Amino acid sequence: MNTISHQNWKQINWSAIVLFALGFWLSSSLILDALVIPGLATTGMMSQDGFASAGYAIFGTFNRIELICAALTLTGYLILRQQHELTAQQERWSIVLASILLGIALIYTYILTPQMSSLGLSLNLFAPAQTLPEGMMMMHASYWGLEIVKLLAGATLLRWCYRRSCSLV
């Protein structure tokens, strides 16, 4: 009878998974922030009546992808920490930074995007067009603040994982 040895199974390369998830997430976030949002703003689409529902569809979908990437990042760093493949400082801070990234993705998905879409939604067809609803500036500021934190934390984790994967080669 043949027995299967677990040592012969190919181990999952969590560094590659984390590198892919963070690279995809941060690059797509930069594209969204640097190209899509300014493009929508300069063409005047953000002042259209249907923009709130279209924006919710676009950003709601992207937020779910962000949740998957954040969960993969946190899982990968938990496994790398458990395998003691990080330095002592990285073991401590990687879980904190990955948890912050997951928290930011949760805030985007369940707080900011629904509230910003509801503020931009026009329920009265006969009301004059409102330029910017009250409270929207505060939400935009919190979005950009969280976006900066996300990019800094994500770049730090990406750099640590890249250095770790290069040292194994």
Secondary structure, DSSP 8 states (H G I E B T S, - for coil): -----TTSS----HHHHHHHHHHHHHHHHHHIIIIIHHHHHHTTGGGSTTHHHHHHHHHHHHHHHHHHHHHHHHHHHHHHHHTT-S-HHHHHHHHHHHHHHHHHHHHIIIIIHHHHHHHH----TTS---SS-TTHHHHHHHHHHHHHHHHHHHHHHHHHHHHHHHHH-
